[in-house]
């Protein structure tokens, strides 16, 4: 049953079943992939990461190379600087580059084709964080190792997915008796992950087109509000994610006001332990790090849900501003 689940997920990733593995979580997946590649590339002790990577990837990189992590800047839309990447790859001690496919907070999709061309030319493996993209847009094809998160495509929590292409050098960086999933794979979670991904892929294009239309409408109408800043690439993005921030306002009272009105949204960092911690992603873009609202639209949303949000939001913003002015 586990092999069948791996086969279904590997098919979406575009790799043979033997190259896909389950882990106990995506966090563990990052640790094992990054640690294994680092061990195989002895003498190379530097890891390149972008400034907008999720916390799990950054933490795994810093743990593996505590004095050798180089952070690559991004532009105002969240795209990795290709010039900085090219320059960083010219130094021969680079063990790997860790770059996300799409950002879970601002939605920006990286140009992995160009990024992978640069890393391949330098002989450096590219580890791709696809935890926010698979199940929302087609799986990326330009990577040497990949980490995915079933919960993000409607599967269960408590399990992660790792894929390592044949030819990518890595060695066990954990006890030899252990597999990718310590203690063995949780088969029910693996099966549920595969079924959820298959179901999501059946309606991927239709859902993406509908949610993209919702986000386009939200971007247009939200942009008319006073003091609002829209964040992320308006075109090369996930279809269901939108983040915007209000000047001089804090995120927590905005969330509280929306929650009282029956609307659940996020703020702060999408991958931090506390949802109201200032976002390192927004800081990397030079965007407002407070007063932000993060929307992740579910495929089950309807036009009336969008209408309701656009009706409630201006009222909540006005209420928070009145409280500040007293």
C-alpha positions as CSV (number, residue, x, y, z in Angstrom):
1,X,0.0,0.0,0.0
2,X,2.8,2.4,0.8
3,X,4.4,1.7,-2.6
4,X,1.1,2.5,-4.3
5,X,0.9,5.8,-2.5
6,X,4.5,6.6,-3.4
7,X,3.8,5.7,-7.0
8,X,0.8,8.1,-7.2
9,X,2.7,11.0,-5.7
10,X,5.8,10.2,-7.8
11,X,3.7,10.3,-10.9
12,X,2.6,13.9,-10.1
13,X,6.2,14.8,-9.4
14,X,7.3,13.3,-12.7
15,X,9.9,10.8,-11.2
16,X,10.1,7.1,-10.8
17,X,8.6,5.7,-7.6
18,X,12.0,4.8,-6.2
19,X,12.9,8.5,-6.1
20,X,10.0,9.5,-3.9
21,X,9.9,9.0,-0.1
22,X,7.7,9.7,2.9
23,X,9.0,11.4,6.0
24,X,7.4,12.1,9.3
25,X,7.0,15.8,8.4
26,X,8.3,18.3,5.8
27,X,10.5,19.7,8.5
28,X,12.2,16.4,8.8
29,X,12.4,16.2,5.0
30,X,14.4,19.4,4.8
31,X,16.7,18.2,7.6
32,X,17.4,14.9,5.9
33,X,17.7,16.2,2.3
34,X,20.0,19.1,3.2
35,X,22.0,17.0,5.7
36,X,22.4,14.1,3.2
37,X,23.6,16.3,0.4
38,X,26.0,18.2,2.6
39,X,27.5,14.9,3.8
40,X,28.0,13.7,0.3
41,X,29.7,17.0,-0.8
42,X,32.6,16.9,1.7
43,X,34.8,20.0,1.5
44,X,31.9,22.2,0.4
45,X,30.4,23.8,3.5
46,X,28.3,26.7,2.1
47,X,24.5,26.6,1.5
48,X,22.8,29.3,-0.6
49,X,19.2,30.2,0.4
50,X,16.9,33.0,-0.6
51,X,15.7,35.6,1.8
52,X,12.1,34.4,1.5
53,X,12.5,30.7,2.3
54,X,10.2,29.2,4.9
55,X,11.5,28.8,8.4
56,X,11.8,25.0,8.2
57,X,14.2,25.3,5.2
58,X,16.2,28.1,6.8
59,X,16.5,26.3,10.1
60,X,17.7,23.1,8.5
61,X,20.3,25.0,6.5
62,X,21.6,26.9,9.5
63,X,21.7,23.7,11.6
64,X,23.6,21.8,8.8
65,X,26.0,24.7,8.0
66,X,26.0,26.9,11.1
67,X,28.7,29.2,9.7
68,X,28.1,28.7,6.0
69,X,24.6,29.9,5.0
70,X,24.6,32.7,2.4
71,X,21.2,34.5,2.0
72,X,20.4,35.7,-1.5
73,X,18.4,38.9,-1.8
74,X,15.1,39.2,-3.6
75,X,13.5,42.0,-5.5
76,X,10.4,43.9,-4.4
77,X,8.1,41.2,-5.9
78,X,9.9,38.4,-4.1
79,X,12.0,37.0,-7.0
80,X,15.5,35.7,-6.2
81,X,18.2,37.8,-7.7
82,X,19.7,35.8,-10.5
83,X,22.8,38.0,-10.7
84,X,23.5,37.4,-7.0
85,X,22.9,33.7,-7.4
86,X,25.3,33.6,-10.4
87,X,28.0,35.4,-8.4
88,X,27.5,33.2,-5.3
89,X,27.9,30.0,-7.4
90,X,31.3,31.2,-8.7
91,X,32.8,30.4,-5.3
92,X,33.8,26.7,-5.3
93,X,32.7,25.8,-1.7
94,X,29.0,25.8,-2.4
95,X,27.4,22.5,-1.3
96,X,23.8,23.3,-2.6
97,X,21.2,26.0,-3.2
98,X,17.9,25.8,-1.4
99,X,15.2,27.8,-3.3
100,X,11.4,27.6,-3.0
101,X,9.1,27.0,-6.0
102,X,6.5,29.4,-4.7
103,X,6.1,31.5,-1.5
104,X,3.4,30.4,0.9
105,X,3.0,34.0,2.1
106,X,3.1,36.3,-0.9
107,X,2.4,33.7,-3.7
108,X,5.3,34.7,-5.9
109,X,6.5,31.8,-8.1
110,X,10.3,31.6,-8.7
111,X,11.8,31.1,-12.2
112,X,13.2,27.6,-11.5
113,X,14.2,27.0,-15.1
114,X,16.7,29.9,-15.0
115,X,17.8,29.1,-11.4
116,X,18.3,25.4,-12.2
117,X,20.3,26.3,-15.4
118,X,22.7,28.4,-13.2
119,X,23.1,25.7,-10.5
120,X,23.6,22.9,-13.1
121,X,26.3,25.0,-14.9
122,X,28.1,25.3,-11.5
123,X,27.6,21.6,-10.6
124,X,25.6,22.5,-7.6
125,X,22.4,20.6,-6.6
126,X,19.2,22.5,-6.3
127,X,16.9,21.7,-3.4
128,X,13.4,23.0,-4.1
129,X,10.8,23.7,-1.4
130,X,7.5,22.8,-3.1
131,X,5.5,22.7,0.1
132,X,3.3,25.6,-1.0
133,X,2.9,24.9,-4.7
134,X,2.0,21.2,-5.4
135,X,-1.7,20.8,-5.6
136,X,-2.2,24.4,-6.6
137,X,-0.1,24.7,-9.8
138,X,1.7,22.1,-11.9
139,X,4.6,20.5,-10.0
140,X,8.0,22.0,-10.9
141,X,10.3,20.0,-13.2
142,X,13.6,21.9,-12.5
143,X,15.2,20.5,-9.3
144,X,17.6,17.9,-8.0
145,X,15.8,17.3,-4.7
146,X,12.4,18.4,-3.6
147,X,10.3,18.6,-0.4
148,X,6.5,18.7,-0.4
149,X,3.7,18.9,2.2
150,X,0.6,16.8,1.8
151,X,-1.4,19.0,4.2
152,X,-1.1,21.9,1.7
153,X,-3.0,19.9,-1.0
154,X,-5.7,18.8,1.3
155,X,-4.0,15.7,2.7
156,X,-3.3,15.0,6.4
157,X,-0.7,16.5,8.7
158,X,2.0,14.5,10.3
159,X,3.7,13.4,7.0
160,X,6.0,14.9,4.4
161,X,7.3,14.0,1.0
162,X,10.9,14.0,-0.3
163,X,12.1,13.3,-3.8
164,X,15.7,13.0,-4.8
165,X,16.6,12.6,-8.5
166,X,18.9,9.8,-9.6
167,X,22.4,11.3,-10.0
168,X,22.0,13.7,-7.1
169,X,24.8,12.8,-4.6
170,X,23.7,12.3,-1.0
171,X,24.6,10.1,1.9
172,X,22.8,9.0,5.0
173,X,23.2,11.8,7.6
174,X,21.3,9.8,10.2
175,X,21.6,6.3,11.8
176,X,22.0,3.7,9.1
177,X,19.2,1.5,10.3
178,X,16.8,4.4,9.9
179,X,14.8,5.1,6.7
180,X,13.6,8.5,5.5
181,X,10.7,8.1,8.0
182,X,12.1,7.1,11.5
183,X,10.1,4.2,12.8
184,X,8.5,3.5,9.5
185,X,6.0,5.1,7.2
186,X,2.5,5.8,8.6
187,X,0.6,3.9,5.9
188,X,-2.9,5.4,6.5
189,X,-1.4,9.0,6.3
190,X,0.5,8.0,3.1
191,X,-2.6,6.6,1.5
192,X,-4.6,9.7,2.5
193,X,-1.9,11.9,1.0
194,X,-1.9,10.1,-2.3
195,X,-5.7,10.1,-2.6
196,X,-6.0,13.8,-1.7
197,X,-3.3,14.7,-4.3
198,X,-5.0,12.6,-7.0
199,X,-8.4,14.3,-6.3
200,X,-6.7,17.7,-6.3
201,X,-5.1,17.1,-9.6
202,X,-8.4,16.1,-11.2
203,X,-9.7,19.7,-10.7
204,X,-6.4,21.6,-10.6
205,X,-6.9,23.7,-13.7
206,X,-10.5,24.5,-13.0
207,X,-9.9,25.4,-9.4
208,X,-6.8,27.4,-10.2
209,X,-8.6,29.5,-12.9
210,X,-11.5,30.2,-10.5
211,X,-9.4,31.1,-7.5
212,X,-7.1,33.2,-9.7
213,X,-10.2,35.1,-10.8
214,X,-11.2,35.7,-7.2
215,X,-7.7,36.9,-6.3
216,X,-7.7,39.3,-9.3
217,X,-11.0,40.7,-8.1
218,X,-9.7,41.0,-4.5
219,X,-6.5,42.8,-5.8
220,X,-8.6,45.3,-7.7
221,X,-11.1,46.1,-5.0
222,X,-8.7,46.0,-2.1
223,X,-6.3,48.4,-3.9
224,X,-8.9,51.1,-3.6
225,X,-8.7,51.2,0.2
226,X,-6.8,53.9,2.0
227,X,-3.1,53.2,2.9
228,X,-3.1,49.6,1.5
229,X,0.0,48.0,-0.1
230,X,-0.4,44.8,-2.2
231,X,2.5,42.4,-2.0
232,X,4.0,39.8,-4.4
233,X,4.1,39.3,-8.1
234,X,0.6,40.1,-9.6
235,X,1.2,37.7,-12.5
236,X,3.7,35.0,-11.7
237,X,2.1,33.7,-8.5
238,X,0.1,31.0,-6.9
239,X,-3.6,31.3,-7.9
240,X,-5.0,31.3,-4.3
241,X,-2.7,33.5,-2.2
242,X,-2.9,37.2,-1.6
243,X,-1.2,39.4,1.0
244,X,-1.7,43.1,1.6
245,X,-0.8,45.5,4.4
246,X,-2.3,48.7,5.8
247,X,0.0,51.6,6.7
248,X,0.0,52.5,10.4
249,X,-2.2,49.5,11.4
250,X,-1.3,46.3,13.3
251,X,-2.3,42.9,12.0
252,X,-3.6,41.5,15.3
253,X,-6.6,43.9,15.7
254,X,-7.4,43.5,12.0
255,X,-7.5,39.7,12.5
256,X,-9.6,40.0,15.6
257,X,-12.1,42.3,13.9
258,X,-12.4,40.0,10.9
259,X,-12.8,37.0,13.2
260,X,-15.6,38.6,15.1
261,X,-17.3,39.2,11.7
262,X,-16.9,35.5,10.8
263,X,-14.0,35.8,8.5
264,X,-10.8,33.8,9.1
265,X,-7.5,35.1,7.6
266,X,-3.9,35.1,8.6
267,X,-1.3,37.8,9.4
268,X,2.4,37.9,10.2
269,X,4.6,35.1,9.0
270,X,2.8,32.1,7.4
271,X,5.5,29.7,8.7
272,X,6.4,31.1,12.1
273,X,5.4,29.6,15.4
274,X,3.4,32.7,16.2
275,X,1.1,34.0,13.5
276,X,1.6,37.6,14.6
277,X,5.4,37.5,14.5
278,X,6.7,40.1,12.0
279,X,7.3,38.5,8.6
280,X,10.8,38.0,7.4
281,X,9.4,37.5,3.9
282,X,7.8,40.9,3.9
283,X,10.9,42.5,5.4
284,X,13.0,40.9,2.6
285,X,10.8,42.6,0.0
286,X,11.0,46.0,1.8
287,X,7.3,45.8,2.4
288,X,5.3,46.7,5.5
289,X,5.7,44.0,8.1
290,X,2.8,45.1,10.3
291,X,-0.9,45.6,9.5
292,X,-0.8,42.8,6.9
293,X,-3.5,40.3,6.0
294,X,-2.8,37.0,4.3
295,X,-5.5,35.2,2.3
296,X,-5.2,31.6,1.3
297,X,-8.3,30.8,-0.7
298,X,-9.8,27.3,-0.4
299,X,-11.2,25.6,-3.5
300,X,-14.5,25.4,-1.8
301,X,-15.0,29.2,-1.7
302,X,-17.8,30.8,-3.6
303,X,-18.6,34.2,-5.1
304,X,-20.7,34.9,-2.0
305,X,-17.7,34.3,0.3
306,X,-15.7,36.8,-1.7
307,X,-18.6,39.3,-1.6
308,X,-18.8,38.9,2.2
309,X,-15.1,39.5,2.7
310,X,-15.1,42.6,0.5
311,X,-18.2,43.9,2.5
312,X,-16.6,43.3,5.9
313,X,-13.0,44.4,5.3
314,X,-13.5,48.2,4.9
315,X,-15.7,48.3,8.0
316,X,-13.1,46.4,10.1
317,X,-10.3,48.7,8.8
318,X,-12.3,51.8,9.7
319,X,-13.1,50.4,13.2
320,X,-9.4,49.7,13.9
321,X,-8.4,53.2,12.6
322,X,-11.0,54.8,14.9
323,X,-9.7,52.9,17.9
324,X,-6.2,54.2,17.2
325,X,-7.3,57.8,16.9
326,X,-9.5,57.4,20.0
